[in-house]
Amino acid sequence: MNLVFDRRGSGEPLVLLHGIGSRWQAFAPVIDSLAERFEVFAVDMPGFGASPAPAGGVPSIAALTDLVHEWMRTQGLDGAHVAGNSTGGGVALELADRGAVASATGLAPIGFWSTRERRWAQVSLRNTRVLSRLLRPLAPAIAASPVGRTLTFAQYVAKPWLLDPAEVVLDIDALLGASAFDDANRAFAGYLAPATAADHVPVTIAWGGKDRLLLPRQLERARRRLPRARHVLLPSAGHLMMSDEPEAVAALIASGAHAPG
């Protein structure tokens, strides 16, 4: 299928995959830095951002991965490096498990949760969307206030007061307009990250120490499930760690792409 993407830089190809309800611009804080070393493809995943919803919906994370992998093939990107955040991190690890990428970096990826943590994340995400719809008429005023940005995004970003107000409104609209949101949220049920992902290609998994959506203790579960991966904690970052620690995240992705197999 056709996906909307932003392409910058030159070098080895690197595909960036955002999380549920988000858009490629979630990686904006790190794209220019990465584009100095890679040809970067920041993608709106199927049914998110400006990309159309798939005809069959998103019944599973495997199906979402199929769609992204199909798009990569059409772009000649089979064997590219890939990095993803949250749901995009889960897709990145699935691609690694298939041996379809040169390396994979998961930034707070889904699939390392307990049943209780997964259910809490599903409910929390749904509630955020419902509340965003109710408050959409006030979104510009909320975004214009550092206090408003903090109250709205504290679960996802460690430093929400630093967010750009205009981008905050656009992010809210992307969440509300995400046609694949409900499907993807339901697809979390029973999902676990592939335990053999790091057996095929270099894999890096990073967590933010202030992640309030997928709690940082999940990093320890990831260490046990994928012992061959490189595991990193960014103590001062939240779930959307690209916004909180852009230099550290860009360096992490670059080093993960060039890690020995």
N, C-alpha and C positions, 0 to 999 in steps of 0.2 A: 504494500500500500504506500501511498505518497504521504510522507511526513514533512512537516515544516521544520527547518533547521537553520542555524546560523553557522557559517563556515569562515574560519579565519586562520591565518598563519600558514606555515609550510613545514614539512618534515614528515615524520611517521604519523599516520592517522590516529587520532584519539577521539572516541565518541563519548559524549557526556549525557547522562540520563538522569532526569530529575525525579522527584518523589510524587506521591499521589496528590492530585489537586494543584500541582505546580505547573511550571513552564520552563523552557530552556533558560530564561533569564535568571533563574535561581543560581546559575553558575557564572553570571556576569562578573562578580568580583574577582574571579580567577581566570577568566578566559584570556584576557590580554597577556597575562604572564605565561600561561600555557602555550599561547600562540607563538611565543618566541622560540619554542622548542618543538612544537607539533603542528600538524594541520588539524585543527580542532573542529569537530562537528558537534555542536550543542543542539540537541533534538527535543522537539515537543513530542512526547510519546503518544501513541494512538489514543484518541479521545481526551487529550489534554492540550492546554495551550491553544494554538491555532490548528493543530492536526485534527483531521476528521475522526469520528468514532468508527471503529471496525464494524462491518456488517453483522458479524456474529457476536458482538460484544466482547467482554474480557472475562470469560468464565473461570480463568485460572491464571496464576503467575506464569505457568508454562506456556499458556496461550499468548499472553502478553509478550513473553520472550520470543515466541515464534514470529510474531508480527515485527518486532524490532530486528530480529535476525534476518527476516525476509527483506526488510528495508536495507539493512547493511549490505546484503548480497547485491541488491539492485544498484547500490552506490559504489560497488567494488570495494567494500570495507570489510569483507570477511577476513579475519586475521588482524584487524585493527586492535589497538589498545582500547580499553573501555573503563570508565569510572562512573559510578552512580551513587546517588544519595537516596536513602530510605528505600522506597519501592524500586527506584532505579538501581540502587545497590543490590537488591535481590536479583533483578534482571541481569546485572553485570556478573554476579556469581553463577547464575544459571548458564550464561554464555560461556563462562570459564569452564564449567562442568562439561559442556559440550565440546570443548576444545576449539571453539569458534573464534577466540580472540587471542591476541598475543600476551595480554596480561589483563588483570582485573583489579580495580580498587573499589571497595565498598565502603561508603561513608555512612555510618550508622545504618547498615542494611537491615531490611526486614528478615525474619526467619530465625532469629536467635532468642525469641521470646518464650516465656512460659505461657500456658493457656490463659492464666489470669492477666498477664501483661498484654497479650495479644488482644483479648477482649476489651481491656481498658483502652488500648490504642484505637481500636475500631470505634468505640463509643465516643472517645474524645474527638476523633476526626469528624465524625458525623455531627457532633454537637457544635464544633467550630464552624462547620458549613451552615448549619441551621441559624446560629447566632449571626454569622456574617450576612446571611440573607435578610434577617430582621433589621440589622443595623446598616444595611447598604446605603440608605439615604443619608446617613450621618458619616459615611466613610471618609469623605474629604476632611471634615472637621476633626475626626478621630486621628487620621493620619497626620494632620498638621501639628498635633500636639505630641511632644515627647512622652507625656504621661499616657496619652491615648495609644501610642504605638507600643508602649511597654505593656499596658493592660491587654492589648490585643494579641501580641506576638511573643510574650514572655515564655510560653510553653515551647516555642520553636527556636528562638534566637536568644543567646545569652546577653546580647547588647541591643535590644530592640529600639532603644532611643536613638541609635545611630542610623536606623533605616531611612531611606529616602522617601519622603511622604508621597510623591507621585507614584513611585514603584509600589508602595504599600497598597494604594487604591487599585492598581493594575493587578497585583497579586490576589487581592480579594475577588476581583472580577474573574480572574482565571480559575479560582477555586469554585466560584458559583457557576461558571460556564463549563466546567469539566464534565463532559457527557459520560465518561467512563468511570467517574468517581465511585458510584454505588457498586458497580461490578467489581472494581478493583478492591474496594473495601471488603466486600463479601468474600473475595478470593483469598483474603488473608486467613480465613478459617482453615485450620489444620495445616497451614503452610509452614514448612521448615526449610532452611537454606540447605543446599546440597552439600553433604559431608565430604564429597570427593572433589569439590571444585578446585582445591589447591593441589590436587594430584596431577593436574594436567598442565597448568600454566602458573606463572608467578601471581600470587594473590596477596593483596594488602587489605586489611580491615581496620578501620579507624572509628573511634567513638569520641564524642565530646563529653567531657566530664560534667557539663551542665545540661545534658540532654534531658528534657522533661517529657518527651514523648516515648522514645525507646530508651529506657533507663540505662545508664552507663554500666550497670552490673551485667548487662547482656554481653559486654565485651569478654568477660570471663567465660561465659557460655560459648562464645565464638572460639575462644582459645581452645576449649576442650573439643569442640565439634570439628574445627579445622586446624589441627596442630601444625600442619605444614605451611600455613599462611603466616605472613608477618602481621602482628597486631600492635596497634598504636593508640595511645590515649592522648587527646588534646585537652588538657585539664580545664581551660577557660572557654571552651567552645560549647555551643548548644547543638541542637539537632541539625539545623541548617548551618553547619560549621563553615561553609564557604563564605557566609556573611561575617561571621565572628572572627575567623582567623584565615583570611584569604592567602596570605603569604605562606603560612604553614601548610595549608591544604594544597596549594599549587605545587609546593615542593614535595609533598607527600605523593601526589599523583605522579609527578615526574619521576621520582625515585622508584615508585612501584612499577612504572612502565619499563624501567631500565634495570630492574632487579634480575639477578641470574635465575634461570629456570632450574 
